[in-house]
Amino acid sequence: MCLPSALKPLSLFFSLLQVNNGYVIIDDFWPAEYAQAMRDAILALHKVDGLAPNRVSLATSAGPLVLTKPHVFEADMHDKTAQALCPLFADFLDNADAFQTALAQRLPALKLVPAGRQSRTVKLQFNEGGGAFPWHYDNPSRPNARRLTILTYLNPDWAPGDGGELELLPFLGEPTRIEPRMNRVLLFLADELLHKVIPAVQRRMVFTLWLDGEATNTDDVVHLKVKHLNPDAIPLLTGSPLQRSVSRAVYSDLYEESLRACFGADSADLRKALALHRAHVKALLQNQALADFVAELKSRRPF
Ligand SMILES: [Fe+2]
């Protein structure tokens, strides 16, 4: 089945993306038969063991640390084996230029790369027997170039209690929980929306498309400066990827809670992930001016 050329009018949600805390939900986004074909393609990939455990490699002073998220399996369509096993999503990767160009034109403020296979990532994910993601940004910093995350949920039987909802947390705002319903598309800013996935109880499938930006991770959104360490700069942080510099310290308790939900209450990977997180926060708070600023930000959390 080919990538549908006639997608829902894209103009409606662009202004919303700007004002609605950086995210938009669109139900029944794809033609129903295409959404079903996406789901069938992921199931077929699962049947032939074409999905691999989710592994993340984190840089540490002692070298890369590789952690495996239990119950989460995935395929990246830049992988040639995945392409051969899953023609529908290989086709999507190859032929999404028109879709990407339309988005880039209608969202000029995001400065999306307008086209090109290398400027997008297509990932398929499958949770079974559990599975959760801790708080993170899809674009944590350089050399990542992602600007926009586009998720398509493919779970026709999802019901409350099944878990697997995505929780978005606008900086210093209130969290929003999004149910992973069939053919629901969620768009959000990859470099400025903190989010996690709560543990899934039932099988859960999602297709993710990331689009790169032409100006992500410029110096002004990567390096926190002395001029930012005062309350006047807080509105800037809430609407900027700059928030990533202090997010772990401001939400340290939430990060820890979500790491436990992801890696299990007592596992070697949990101990490693917690140690890394705590070292990161400790290093940040060694600077007294930064520590004072973090305390101010924490006092402004609504929960
Ligand atoms: Fe994510």
Residues whose N, C-alpha, C, O or C-beta is under 5 A from the ligand:
A	BS01	LIG	D138
